Amino acid sequence: MTLPGWTPSGTVYGTLLNFRGEWAQWQPRMNDKPYAASPKAPVLYVKTANTFAPHGAAVVLPEGGTLEVAASLGLLIGADGAPSHALLANDMSLAHDSYYRPPMKFRNRDGFLGLPLEPTPLSAIGGLHGLTGLEIELRIHGVHKQTTALRDLVRDIPTLLRDVSEFMTLREGDVLLVGSEALPDGTRPRVVAGDAVEISAPGLKPALQRFEQEVPA
């Protein structure tokens, strides 16, 4: 069955280490090899098209893996190369220790990017400025698990866009995720088969996905 809903036409880029809590947790390890210093530019990764899970979709939990879910804000790039819409996303990943160089199999399995029914025009929420104080809620079965506040960004949205544009071009249809915050223990909320996760924030369409267990071949 094909679900109604929106998926990006371009490339989706995620951002690591862009919330203060997450940065503080990882800073003691930033001087370790191979980098031996904290990152000077935004740390980006790609969410490939197979990860796109429309609003209401069922996401398969890999057998033997622990799935973490993460609330994020996405900026959809318009024809002029600037953000035209905002959207909520559930940026999922298998729990792992290889933080700086996570293999694609952790972040890019089928359905590992939950999406809303549609993006929201920035003009409807006061432009980028309207996102400054946004708080994003993550709920599992309606129970609140995490609040992510954009005031806690390391690079606020204008700064992130500027710094990314110094080394790459964002094109119409691309999406830039501004990052996700960790829980106080350094993890992110985790799900099991049968769970339903909703990402919501004032003025934006929610992203809702359900989770099912993988059936062994």
Summary of the structure (lengths in Angstrom):
residues: 217
radius of gyration: 16.4
end to end distance: 21.1
largest distance: 49.6
contacts: 683
relative contact order: 0.26
helix: 17%
strand: 35%
